[in-house]
Amino acid sequence: MTPTRADAWQLLAEWTQGESLRKHALAVEAAVRGYARRGGANEEEWGIVALLHDFDYERYPTAADHPFRGCEELRRRGYPDWVMKAILSHANYSGVARETPLEHTLFACDEMAGFVTAAALVRPSKSVIDLEPASVLKRMKDKAFARAVSRDDLRRGAEELNLPLEMHVANVIAFIRDEADALELRGTL
């Protein structure tokens, strides 16, 4: 099977009812696609993996099930093994090592896209358009802000991309800005 974005979106919509988790998938997709464009990788393939990385989380939110159950469903539907490996590798606890550029990028963009989104939403403008990397880096130092997000994972993601943290933050902001309207992150701007 050669999955399409339409196939991936249909599966995400079928398994994920919550708007915030759907928007998270779209934000991660925007960031991963941005890196695919920059690196000359297949943007469609990378985007599908990003879109589906958490599609099973609403049904199976525990580490014992996510992302394993989702990958079982993908296998049942005939998705290629590399899609499932990339999705499994984004969870540190899965035991699946990250080896490919796609796998490193998915890991790096997953938590960072969520953190950037949260940082944008607390701005007076509620917008990613006027969000600067320095503001995100400052928020990272505030342990009470988005406390569920591992700062170590944010830093490790940049390291896995061989980028300074500030550059990775700037890239993710830029990639998400490109999709600000779809993500409802234009705010008042």
N, C-alpha and C positions, 0 to 999 in steps of 0.2 A: 504494500500500500504506500502510495505517496500522499501523505496528508496535506491538506490545504488549510489556509487560515480559516476559511469558512467552516471546515470540519472541526477545527480546534475550537473556534468560538461557539459552535453549536454544542459541543461536549462541555465546555466551560459553563455555558448558560444552563444546560441540563442539570449539572451537578452542583452549581453554585448559585444560590438564590440571593445572598447578601450583596448589596451594592458596593460596600467597601472592599470586599474581597475581589469582586470583579474589577473594580478600579485599580486595586493593587496589581492584579494580573496585567492590566493595560499599561500601568506605569512601568512595570518590570519589562514588558514587551517593548515599550518605547526606548528604554535604556539599552536593552540588549540589541535591538535593531540598530540603534545609533552606533554602538561599538562594531557591529557587523559591517555597517557601511564604511566606517573608518578603516577597518582592517581588510576590506575586500572579501569578506565572507558572504555566504548565502543568507541574505537578510530574511527571506521568507522562512527558511528552515529554523534559523535562530529565533525568529519571532514566535513561531509555533511552540517551540520548547518553552520559551518564557511565558507565553500565554497559559500553558498547561501546567506549569511547575507546581502550583498549589490547588489544582482543580478539585482534588479529593479532600482538601483540608476541612471543609464544612461538614462533610459526612464522617470523616475519620481524623479528628484533630489530635490524636495522641501519637507519640513517637513510635509506638508499637505498630501503628497502621499507616501513618502518612510518611512518605509518599508511596509506600509499598502497595497499598490497595489501589491507588490510582494507576500505578504501573501495571498491575494485573489487568485492569480494565483496558489500558492502552494495548497491551499484548493481545487481549481478546479481540480487540478491534483491528489488529494487524499493523499497528504502528511499528516502525523500525526500531531495532534494539538500541541504536545510538540516541534516540529520543528518550527512551526509558533510562539509559545510563546517565544521561545528562541530568534528568530530573532527580534520580536517586542521589547523584553526587552533590546536589545542592544542600542536602541535609547531612551535617557533619556526623550524625549518629547512625547513618545508614550503612557505614562500612564500605561505601563505594568511593574510591579515590577520584579526585578531580585530575584529569590528565589533558584534556583537549582545551583549546582556546574557548570553545563554547561553554564547557563546564566551568572553567574559571570565571568567565564573564557572567554566567547565570548566578553563581554564588556571589560575585562582587556586586551585582545589581539588585539582587533580591532585597536585602535589608536596607541598602542605600536608597533605593527608590521609595521605600516606605518611610524612611527617615526624612528624606527631602520633602516628601508630600506632607508629613506632619509639620515640618519646619515652615512650609509655605502656608499651611492652614492657620497657624497661630500669628501670622503677620497681620497688621491692621488691614492690609489690602486683601488678605486671604488668597494671595497670588504667588505663583512660581515665577511670574514675569519679572518681579523686582527682587527676587531672592538672590543673595550673593553667597558664594562659598564661605566667606568669613562668618556669616550668620549661622550656617549649618555647623561649622567647626566649633563655634561658641556653644551651640546647643548640645553638641556631643559631650562637652565638659559638664553639662548640667545633668547629674544622675537621675533627677526626678523627671526630666523630660523624656518622653517615649521610653520609659524605664525598661520595657520588655526587649528593647533592641540592644543586642550585644555590641558594645563599642569595639570589643576585640574583633568581632566578625566584620565590622565596618572597616577597620584598619587592615585586617587580613585580606579582605576583598581587593583593596587597592594594591597590596603587596603581590597578590596572585596575578594581577594585571601588570605588574612591574611599573606602577605609576605612583607618584607622590599622592598622598591622601587628598590634598587640596585640588589636584588636577582631576582625580576621579570624581570628587564632589562636583566640580565645575562641569565636567562632561555629563554627569547624570542630570544636573539642573538643565543644561542646554538641551539634552535629548527629551526631557519631560516638557520643557517649554514648547517644543515643536508640537506637542499633543495637548497643550494646556486646555483648549476648548473641550476636547473629548473627555479629558480627565476632570473637567470642571474646576480647573486650577488657575483660571484667569482672574478670578476674584472680582474686585472692583476696578481693575485696570483694563 
